[in-house]
Amino acid sequence: MRKKVCERCAKDFNTMYRVKYKTPQEWVFLCKLCLLEVKTNNAAYRYGGTWKR
Ligand SMILES: [Zn+2]
């Protein structure tokens, strides 16, 4: 089974969020906590879906 880890905190979670939040934009997986941090006041933020294990 494939494992995904959060791109920011490098931990793995049962539910991950596919987002873009950097420039240049690329899709990464974040946990919910990091998602809430990066989306705040971030014009580059795009949500691409939820991934469940
Ligand atoms: Zn995280």
N, CA, C, O and the ligand as a Tripos MOL2 file, in Angstrom:
@<TRIPOS>MOLECULE
protein
  213   211    54     0     0
PROTEIN
NO_CHARGES

@<TRIPOS>ATOM
      1 N           0.8400   -1.2020    0.0000 N.3       1 MET1
      2 CA          0.0000    0.0000    0.0000 C.3       1 MET1
      3 C           0.8720    1.2480    0.0000 C.2       1 MET1
      4 O           1.8350    1.3630    0.7590 O.2       1 MET1
      5 N           0.5130    2.1570   -0.8550 N.am      2 ARG2
      6 CA          1.3130    3.3810   -0.9500 C.3       2 ARG2
      7 C           1.1190    4.2530    0.2870 C.2       2 ARG2
      8 O           0.0240    4.3770    0.8360 O.2       2 ARG2
      9 N           2.2210    4.8420    0.6920 N.am      3 LYS3
     10 CA          2.1720    5.7380    1.8310 C.3       3 LYS3
     11 C           2.3920    7.1580    1.3610 C.2       3 LYS3
     12 O           3.2310    7.4230    0.5000 O.2       3 LYS3
     13 N           1.6320    8.0580    1.9350 N.am      4 LYS4
     14 CA          1.8640    9.4660    1.6400 C.3       4 LYS4
     15 C           2.2350   10.1760    2.9280 C.2       4 LYS4
     16 O           1.6940    9.8890    3.9960 O.2       4 LYS4
     17 N           3.1510   11.0900    2.8090 N.am      5 VAL5
     18 CA          3.4970   11.8930    3.9730 C.3       5 VAL5
     19 C           3.2570   13.3540    3.6490 C.2       5 VAL5
     20 O           3.3160   13.7750    2.4940 O.2       5 VAL5
     21 N           2.9920   14.0970    4.6700 N.am      6 CYS6
     22 CA          2.7730   15.5320    4.5050 C.3       6 CYS6
     23 C           4.0510   16.1860    3.9780 C.2       6 CYS6
     24 O           5.1520   15.9020    4.4520 O.2       6 CYS6
     25 N           3.8820   17.0740    2.9810 N.am      7 GLU7
     26 CA          5.0380   17.7040    2.3550 C.3       7 GLU7
     27 C           5.7200   18.6820    3.3170 C.2       7 GLU7
     28 O           6.9010   18.9890    3.1550 O.2       7 GLU7
     29 N           4.9950   19.1600    4.2940 N.am      8 ARG8
     30 CA          5.5590   20.1520    5.2220 C.3       8 ARG8
     31 C           6.1160   19.5220    6.4990 C.2       8 ARG8
     32 O           7.2430   19.8180    6.8960 O.2       8 ARG8
     33 N           5.3330   18.6570    7.1420 N.am      9 CYS9
     34 CA          5.7790   18.1420    8.4340 C.3       9 CYS9
     35 C           6.3200   16.7130    8.3270 C.2       9 CYS9
     36 O           6.8370   16.1710    9.3030 O.2       9 CYS9
     37 N           6.1990   16.1020    7.1360 N.am     10 ALA10
     38 CA          6.7990   14.8010    6.8570 C.3      10 ALA10
     39 C           6.2370   13.6610    7.7110 C.2      10 ALA10
     40 O           6.8860   12.6310    7.8890 O.2      10 ALA10
     41 N           5.0440   13.8530    8.2270 N.am     11 LYS11
     42 CA          4.3610   12.7760    8.9400 C.3      11 LYS11
     43 C           3.3290   12.1560    8.0130 C.2      11 LYS11
     44 O           2.8960   12.7890    7.0500 O.2      11 LYS11
     45 N           2.9290   10.9120    8.3000 N.am     12 ASP12
     46 CA          1.8850   10.3370    7.4700 C.3      12 ASP12
     47 C           0.5560   10.3110    8.2070 C.2      12 ASP12
     48 O           0.4900   10.1530    9.4260 O.2      12 ASP12
     49 N          -0.5030   10.4720    7.4160 N.am     13 PHE13
     50 CA         -1.8470   10.5940    7.9770 C.3      13 PHE13
     51 C          -2.8050    9.7370    7.1710 C.2      13 PHE13
     52 O          -2.5090    9.3820    6.0300 O.2      13 PHE13
     53 N          -3.9320    9.4070    7.7390 N.am     14 ASN14
     54 CA         -4.9360    8.6320    7.0240 C.3      14 ASN14
     55 C          -5.6510    9.4780    5.9820 C.2      14 ASN14
     56 O          -6.1320    8.9520    4.9780 O.2      14 ASN14
     57 N          -5.7240   10.7590    6.2100 N.am     15 THR15
     58 CA         -6.3720   11.6600    5.2750 C.3      15 THR15
     59 C          -5.4040   12.7780    4.9030 C.2      15 THR15
     60 O          -4.8570   13.4630    5.7670 O.2      15 THR15
     61 N          -5.2070   12.9430    3.6040 N.am     16 MET16
     62 CA         -4.3050   13.9830    3.1260 C.3      16 MET16
     63 C          -5.0630   14.9020    2.1760 C.2      16 MET16
     64 O          -6.0770   14.5160    1.5940 O.2      16 MET16
     65 N          -4.5600   16.1140    2.0290 N.am     17 TYR17
     66 CA         -5.2140   17.0990    1.1740 C.3      17 TYR17
     67 C          -4.2580   17.5020    0.0600 C.2      17 TYR17
     68 O          -3.1200   17.9080    0.2950 O.2      17 TYR17
     69 N          -4.7690   17.3720   -1.1650 N.am     18 ARG18
     70 CA         -3.9530   17.6820   -2.3340 C.3      18 ARG18
     71 C          -4.1000   19.1750   -2.6270 C.2      18 ARG18
     72 O          -5.1970   19.6550   -2.9120 O.2      18 ARG18
     73 N          -3.0100   19.8850   -2.5550 N.am     19 VAL19
     74 CA         -3.0800   21.3370   -2.7220 C.3      19 VAL19
     75 C          -1.8580   21.8590   -3.4810 C.2      19 VAL19
     76 O          -0.8210   21.2030   -3.5730 O.2      19 VAL19
     77 N          -2.0290   23.0580   -4.0140 N.am     20 LYS20
     78 CA         -0.9050   23.8580   -4.4850 C.3      20 LYS20
     79 C          -0.8470   25.0630   -3.5690 C.2      20 LYS20
     80 O          -1.8790   25.6500   -3.2440 O.2      20 LYS20
     81 N           0.3280   25.4280   -3.1610 N.am     21 TYR21
     82 CA          0.3980   26.6200   -2.3120 C.3      21 TYR21
     83 C           1.6850   27.4060   -2.4930 C.2      21 TYR21
     84 O           1.9250   28.3910   -1.7960 O.2      21 TYR21
     85 N           2.5170   26.9630   -3.4400 N.am     22 LYS22
     86 CA          3.8020   27.6360   -3.6230 C.3      22 LYS22
     87 C           3.9130   28.1660   -5.0390 C.2      22 LYS22
     88 O           3.0890   27.8550   -5.9000 O.2      22 LYS22
     89 N           4.9240   28.9570   -5.2690 N.am     23 THR23
     90 CA          5.2560   29.4110   -6.6150 C.3      23 THR23
     91 C           6.6760   28.9740   -6.9200 C.2      23 THR23
     92 O           7.5610   29.2790   -6.1210 O.2      23 THR23
     93 N           6.9640   28.2740   -8.0260 N.am     24 PRO24
     94 CA          5.9880   27.7910   -9.0060 C.3      24 PRO24
     95 C           5.0690   26.7330   -8.4130 C.2      24 PRO24
     96 O           5.4420   26.0010   -7.4960 O.2      24 PRO24
     97 N           3.8630   26.6700   -8.9550 N.am     25 GLN25
     98 CA          2.8580   25.8010   -8.3720 C.3      25 GLN25
     99 C           3.0710   24.3480   -8.7600 C.2      25 GLN25
    100 O           3.3040   24.0260   -9.9250 O.2      25 GLN25
    101 N           2.9880   23.4870   -7.7750 N.am     26 GLU26
    102 CA          3.0050   22.0520   -8.0160 C.3      26 GLU26
    103 C           2.1200   21.3910   -6.9710 C.2      26 GLU26
    104 O           1.9640   21.8920   -5.8580 O.2      26 GLU26
    105 N           1.5470   20.2580   -7.3520 N.am     27 TRP27
    106 CA          0.6600   19.5580   -6.4320 C.3      27 TRP27
    107 C           1.4640   18.8520   -5.3510 C.2      27 TRP27
    108 O           2.4200   18.1310   -5.6360 O.2      27 TRP27
    109 N           1.0630   19.0690   -4.1170 N.am     28 VAL28
    110 CA          1.6790   18.3650   -2.9970 C.3      28 VAL28
    111 C           0.5680   17.8740   -2.0830 C.2      28 VAL28
    112 O          -0.5740   18.3200   -2.1840 O.2      28 VAL28
    113 N           0.9130   16.9510   -1.1880 N.am     29 PHE29
    114 CA         -0.0420   16.4750   -0.1990 C.3      29 PHE29
    115 C           0.3050   17.0490    1.1640 C.2      29 PHE29
    116 O           1.4550   17.0230    1.6020 O.2      29 PHE29
    117 N          -0.7290   17.5690    1.8220 N.am     30 LEU30
    118 CA         -0.5490   18.1310    3.1540 C.3      30 LEU30
    119 C          -1.5290   17.4920    4.1210 C.2      30 LEU30
    120 O          -2.5870   17.0050    3.7210 O.2      30 LEU30
    121 N          -1.1680   17.4990    5.3980 N.am     31 CYS31
    122 CA         -2.1160   17.0930    6.4250 C.3      31 CYS31
    123 C          -3.0470   18.2720    6.7110 C.2      31 CYS31
    124 O          -2.8420   19.3760    6.2060 O.2      31 CYS31
    125 N          -4.0600   18.0230    7.5170 N.am     32 LYS32
    126 CA         -5.0520   19.0560    7.7500 C.3      32 LYS32
    127 C          -4.4610   20.2770    8.4690 C.2      32 LYS32
    128 O          -4.8030   21.4170    8.1550 O.2      32 LYS32
    129 N          -3.5910   20.0290    9.4170 N.am     33 LEU33
    130 CA         -3.0050   21.1370   10.1670 C.3      33 LEU33
    131 C          -2.1720   22.0410    9.2710 C.2      33 LEU33
    132 O          -2.2920   23.2650    9.3250 O.2      33 LEU33
    133 N          -1.3300   21.4330    8.4490 N.am     34 CYS34
    134 CA         -0.5040   22.2260    7.5380 C.3      34 CYS34
    135 C          -1.3660   22.9190    6.4930 C.2      34 CYS34
    136 O          -1.0910   24.0540    6.1030 O.2      34 CYS34
    137 N          -2.4100   22.2330    6.0430 N.am     35 LEU35
    138 CA         -3.3350   22.8420    5.0900 C.3      35 LEU35
    139 C          -3.9050   24.1420    5.6360 C.2      35 LEU35
    140 O          -3.9350   25.1560    4.9380 O.2      35 LEU35
    141 N          -4.3510   24.1080    6.8720 N.am     36 LEU36
    142 CA         -4.9430   25.2970    7.4650 C.3      36 LEU36
    143 C          -3.9150   26.4210    7.6030 C.2      36 LEU36
    144 O          -4.2520   27.6000    7.5010 O.2      36 LEU36
    145 N          -2.6650   26.0390    7.8340 N.am     37 GLU37
    146 CA         -1.6220   27.0610    7.9530 C.3      37 GLU37
    147 C          -1.2900   27.6930    6.6110 C.2      37 GLU37
    148 O          -1.1610   28.9140    6.5110 O.2      37 GLU37
    149 N          -1.1500   26.8570    5.5630 N.am     38 VAL38
    150 CA         -0.6960   27.4170    4.2880 C.3      38 VAL38
    151 C          -1.8030   28.1560    3.5460 C.2      38 VAL38
    152 O          -1.5130   29.0280    2.7260 O.2      38 VAL38
    153 N          -3.0610   27.8290    3.8140 N.am     39 LYS39
    154 CA         -4.1230   28.4700    3.0450 C.3      39 LYS39
    155 C          -4.4220   29.8870    3.5190 C.2      39 LYS39
    156 O          -5.0450   30.6690    2.8010 O.2      39 LYS39
    157 N          -3.9810   30.2140    4.7190 N.am     40 THR40
    158 CA         -4.2640   31.5300    5.2730 C.3      40 THR40
    159 C          -3.4940   32.6170    4.5200 C.2      40 THR40
    160 O          -2.2670   32.5840    4.4280 O.2      40 THR40
    161 N          -4.2320   33.5600    3.9980 N.am     41 ASN41
    162 CA         -3.6360   34.7000    3.2830 C.3      41 ASN41
    163 C          -2.6710   34.2650    2.1790 C.2      41 ASN41
    164 O          -1.6230   34.8780    1.9810 O.2      41 ASN41
    165 N          -3.0380   33.2000    1.4670 N.am     42 ASN42
    166 CA         -2.1590   32.6760    0.4370 C.3      42 ASN42
    167 C          -2.8770   32.7020   -0.9150 C.2      42 ASN42
    168 O          -3.7660   31.8890   -1.1700 O.2      42 ASN42
    169 N          -2.4860   33.6380   -1.7730 N.am     43 ALA43
    170 CA         -3.1230   33.7750   -3.0830 C.3      43 ALA43
    171 C          -2.7860   32.6050   -3.9890 C.2      43 ALA43
    172 O          -3.5110   32.3520   -4.9510 O.2      43 ALA43
    173 N          -1.7010   31.8810   -3.7110 N.am     44 ALA44
    174 CA         -1.2870   30.7620   -4.5470 C.3      44 ALA44
    175 C          -2.0040   29.4740   -4.1700 C.2      44 ALA44
    176 O          -1.8170   28.4490   -4.8250 O.2      44 ALA44
    177 N          -2.8070   29.5110   -3.1400 N.am     45 TYR45
    178 CA         -3.4490   28.2910   -2.6360 C.3      45 TYR45
    179 C          -4.5270   27.7810   -3.5880 C.2      45 TYR45
    180 O          -5.4180   28.5280   -3.9910 O.2      45 TYR45
    181 N          -4.4330   26.4870   -3.9450 N.am     46 ARG46
    182 CA         -5.4730   25.8180   -4.7320 C.3      46 ARG46
    183 C          -5.7250   24.4690   -4.0920 C.2      46 ARG46
    184 O          -4.7970   23.7840   -3.6640 O.2      46 ARG46
    185 N          -7.0030   24.0940   -4.0320 N.am     47 TYR47
    186 CA         -7.3830   22.8150   -3.4360 C.3      47 TYR47
    187 C          -7.6900   21.8150   -4.5330 C.2      47 TYR47
    188 O          -8.4480   22.1160   -5.4560 O.2      47 TYR47
    189 N          -7.1070   20.6270   -4.4410 N.am     48 GLY48
    190 CA         -7.2670   19.6450   -5.5120 C.3      48 GLY48
    191 C          -7.9320   18.3540   -5.1000 C.2      48 GLY48
    192 O          -8.0040   17.4200   -5.9000 O.2      48 GLY48
    193 N          -8.4250   18.2710   -3.8600 N.am     49 GLY49
    194 CA         -9.1270   17.0740   -3.4760 C.3      49 GLY49
    195 C          -8.5730   16.4560   -2.2020 C.2      49 GLY49
    196 O          -7.5160   16.8370   -1.7000 O.2      49 GLY49
    197 N          -9.3260   15.4920   -1.7020 N.am     50 THR50
    198 CA         -8.9420   14.8110   -0.4650 C.3      50 THR50
    199 C          -8.5400   13.3870   -0.7890 C.2      50 THR50
    200 O          -9.1790   12.7340   -1.6140 O.2      50 THR50
    201 N          -7.5210   12.9130   -0.1680 N.am     51 TRP51
    202 CA         -7.0380   11.5440   -0.3740 C.3      51 TRP51
    203 C          -7.1390   10.7840    0.9340 C.2      51 TRP51
    204 O          -6.6130   11.2040    1.9650 O.2      51 TRP51
    205 N          -7.8390    9.6380    0.8670 N.am     52 LYS52
    206 CA         -7.9640    8.7980    2.0520 C.3      52 LYS52
    207 C          -7.2670    7.4790    1.8290 C.2      52 LYS52
    208 O          -7.3470    6.9090    0.7400 O.2      52 LYS52
    209 N          -6.6000    6.9970    2.8200 N.am     53 ARG53
    210 CA         -5.8910    5.7440    2.7460 C.3      53 ARG53
    211 C          -6.8400    4.5810    2.5080 C.2      53 ARG53
    212 O          -6.4010    3.4340    2.4180 O.2      53 ARG53
    213 ZN          1.6640   18.3810    7.9330 Zn       54 ZN54
@<TRIPOS>BOND
     1     1     2 1
     2     2     3 1
     3     3     4 2
     4     3     5 am
     5     5     6 1
     6     6     7 1
     7     7     8 2
     8     7     9 am
     9     9    10 1
    10    10    11 1
    11    11    12 2
    12    11    13 am
    13    13    14 1
    14    14    15 1
    15    15    16 2
    16    15    17 am
    17    17    18 1
    18    18    19 1
    19    19    20 2
    20    19    21 am
    21    21    22 1
    22    22    23 1
    23    23    24 2
    24    23    25 am
    25    25    26 1
    26    26    27 1
    27    27    28 2
    28    27    29 am
    29    29    30 1
    30    30    31 1
    31    31    32 2
    32    31    33 am
    33    33    34 1
    34    34    35 1
    35    35    36 2
    36    35    37 am
    37    37    38 1
    38    38    39 1
    39    39    40 2
    40    39    41 am
    41    41    42 1
    42    42    43 1
    43    43    44 2
    44    43    45 am
    45    45    46 1
    46    46    47 1
    47    47    48 2
    48    47    49 am
    49    49    50 1
    50    50    51 1
    51    51    52 2
    52    51    53 am
    53    53    54 1
    54    54    55 1
    55    55    56 2
    56    55    57 am
    57    57    58 1
    58    58    59 1
    59    59    60 2
    60    59    61 am
    61    61    62 1
    62    62    63 1
    63    63    64 2
    64    63    65 am
    65    65    66 1
    66    66    67 1
    67    67    68 2
    68    67    69 am
    69    69    70 1
    70    70    71 1
    71    71    72 2
    72    71    73 am
    73    73    74 1
    74    74    75 1
    75    75    76 2
    76    75    77 am
    77    77    78 1
    78    78    79 1
    79    79    80 2
    80    79    81 am
    81    81    82 1
    82    82    83 1
    83    83    84 2
    84    83    85 am
    85    85    86 1
    86    86    87 1
    87    87    88 2
    88    87    89 am
    89    89    90 1
    90    90    91 1
    91    91    92 2
    92    91    93 am
    93    93    94 1
    94    94    95 1
    95    95    96 2
    96    95    97 am
    97    97    98 1
    98    98    99 1
    99    99   100 2
   100    99   101 am
   101   101   102 1
   102   102   103 1
   103   103   104 2
   104   103   105 am
   105   105   106 1
   106   106   107 1
   107   107   108 2
   108   107   109 am
   109   109   110 1
   110   110   111 1
   111   111   112 2
   112   111   113 am
   113   113   114 1
   114   114   115 1
   115   115   116 2
   116   115   117 am
   117   117   118 1
   118   118   119 1
   119   119   120 2
   120   119   121 am
   121   121   122 1
   122   122   123 1
   123   123   124 2
   124   123   125 am
   125   125   126 1
   126   126   127 1
   127   127   128 2
   128   127   129 am
   129   129   130 1
   130   130   131 1
   131   131   132 2
   132   131   133 am
   133   133   134 1
   134   134   135 1
   135   135   136 2
   136   135   137 am
   137   137   138 1
   138   138   139 1
   139   139   140 2
   140   139   141 am
   141   141   142 1
   142   142   143 1
   143   143   144 2
   144   143   145 am
   145   145   146 1
   146   146   147 1
   147   147   148 2
   148   147   149 am
   149   149   150 1
   150   150   151 1
   151   151   152 2
   152   151   153 am
   153   153   154 1
   154   154   155 1
   155   155   156 2
   156   155   157 am
   157   157   158 1
   158   158   159 1
   159   159   160 2
   160   159   161 am
   161   161   162 1
   162   162   163 1
   163   163   164 2
   164   163   165 am
   165   165   166 1
   166   166   167 1
   167   167   168 2
   168   167   169 am
   169   169   170 1
   170   170   171 1
   171   171   172 2
   172   171   173 am
   173   173   174 1
   174   174   175 1
   175   175   176 2
   176   175   177 am
   177   177   178 1
   178   178   179 1
   179   179   180 2
   180   179   181 am
   181   181   182 1
   182   182   183 1
   183   183   184 2
   184   183   185 am
   185   185   186 1
   186   186   187 1
   187   187   188 2
   188   187   189 am
   189   189   190 1
   190   190   191 1
   191   191   192 2
   192   191   193 am
   193   193   194 1
   194   194   195 1
   195   195   196 2
   196   195   197 am
   197   197   198 1
   198   198   199 1
   199   199   200 2
   200   199   201 am
   201   201   202 1
   202   202   203 1
   203   203   204 2
   204   203   205 am
   205   205   206 1
   206   206   207 1
   207   207   208 2
   208   207   209 am
   209   209   210 1
   210   210   211 1
   211   211   212 2
@<TRIPOS>SUBSTRUCTURE
     1 MET1         2 RESIDUE 1 A MET
     2 ARG2         6 RESIDUE 1 A ARG
     3 LYS3        10 RESIDUE 1 A LYS
     4 LYS4        14 RESIDUE 1 A LYS
     5 VAL5        18 RESIDUE 1 A VAL
     6 CYS6        22 RESIDUE 1 A CYS
     7 GLU7        26 RESIDUE 1 A GLU
     8 ARG8        30 RESIDUE 1 A ARG
     9 CYS9        34 RESIDUE 1 A CYS
    10 ALA10       38 RESIDUE 1 A ALA
    11 LYS11       42 RESIDUE 1 A LYS
    12 ASP12       46 RESIDUE 1 A ASP
    13 PHE13       50 RESIDUE 1 A PHE
    14 ASN14       54 RESIDUE 1 A ASN
    15 THR15       58 RESIDUE 1 A THR
    16 MET16       62 RESIDUE 1 A MET
    17 TYR17       66 RESIDUE 1 A TYR
    18 ARG18       70 RESIDUE 1 A ARG
    19 VAL19       74 RESIDUE 1 A VAL
    20 LYS20       78 RESIDUE 1 A LYS
    21 TYR21       82 RESIDUE 1 A TYR
    22 LYS22       86 RESIDUE 1 A LYS
    23 THR23       90 RESIDUE 1 A THR
    24 PRO24       94 RESIDUE 1 A PRO
    25 GLN25       98 RESIDUE 1 A GLN
    26 GLU26      102 RESIDUE 1 A GLU
    27 TRP27      106 RESIDUE 1 A TRP
    28 VAL28      110 RESIDUE 1 A VAL
    29 PHE29      114 RESIDUE 1 A PHE
    30 LEU30      118 RESIDUE 1 A LEU
    31 CYS31      122 RESIDUE 1 A CYS
    32 LYS32      126 RESIDUE 1 A LYS
    33 LEU33      130 RESIDUE 1 A LEU
    34 CYS34      134 RESIDUE 1 A CYS
    35 LEU35      138 RESIDUE 1 A LEU
    36 LEU36      142 RESIDUE 1 A LEU
    37 GLU37      146 RESIDUE 1 A GLU
    38 VAL38      150 RESIDUE 1 A VAL
    39 LYS39      154 RESIDUE 1 A LYS
    40 THR40      158 RESIDUE 1 A THR
    41 ASN41      162 RESIDUE 1 A ASN
    42 ASN42      166 RESIDUE 1 A ASN
    43 ALA43      170 RESIDUE 1 A ALA
    44 ALA44      174 RESIDUE 1 A ALA
    45 TYR45      178 RESIDUE 1 A TYR
    46 ARG46      182 RESIDUE 1 A ARG
    47 TYR47      186 RESIDUE 1 A TYR
    48 GLY48      190 RESIDUE 1 A GLY
    49 GLY49      194 RESIDUE 1 A GLY
    50 THR50      198 RESIDUE 1 A THR
    51 TRP51      202 RESIDUE 1 A TRP
    52 LYS52      206 RESIDUE 1 A LYS
    53 ARG53      210 RESIDUE 1 A ARG
    54 ZN54       213 GROUP 0 **** ****
